[in-house]
């Protein structure tokens, strides 16, 4: 498996919690989860292309954001 490693530094505090235990007492992770980064990239893509949702049947969208095993 190929990997790209990089460092992100936030300009403001970031609350990155997991869905475990009592939601009123969550503690932030000490890292930024990959799913949060992926969600931010998808959000920017939607805004840039003036879309409200992704067309998951579109092959270009699948290749950009999803792992598709052929």
N, C-alpha and C positions, 0 to 999 in steps of 0.2 A: 504494500500500500504506500502511495506517495503522500507526503505531508508537507504543508507549507507552515512554517512557524513565524510568528511575528509578535510584537508587543503592542498593546493598546494602553494608552494613558488617558483617563477621563479628565475633563476640565471641571466637572462637578461630581459630587457624590452620586453613586449608582446603587440602586437597590435591586439586587439579583437574588431572589429567594427561590427555594425549591418548594414543591407541593408536599410537604411532610408535616405531620403534627398539626398543632393548633394554628390556624391562619392569623390569629391575633398576636402571636408571639414569634413570628418568623425572624430569622437571622440571615443577613445577606451573606452570599458566598464570597470567598476571598479572590474569586476569579470571575470572568465574564463567560457564562456558558455559551457554547457554540450555537445553540438554538436561539439565543437572544441576538447574537450577531446576524444569524441568517434571517431572523424576523425583521431586523432593522434594514438589512439590504433589500428584502422583499418590499418593505414599506416605502423605501426610496424609489424602487423600480415602479411601484404602483403610482406614486405621486408624479414621477417624471413622465409617465405615459398616460396620465389622467385616467387611470383605471380604478374601479372600486373592488375588483377581485381578480384573481388569476384564473385563466382558462387552463385547467389542469389537463385537458385533452390536447392542447397545443404542444407539438414536439419541441419547439424552441424553448417554451416555458419549462418543460420537463428537463431538458438538457441544462438549463440555467440553474434550476432550483431543486430538482429532485434527483435521486439516484434511481436510474432506470436500468434494470438488468434485462438484457436482450437474450 
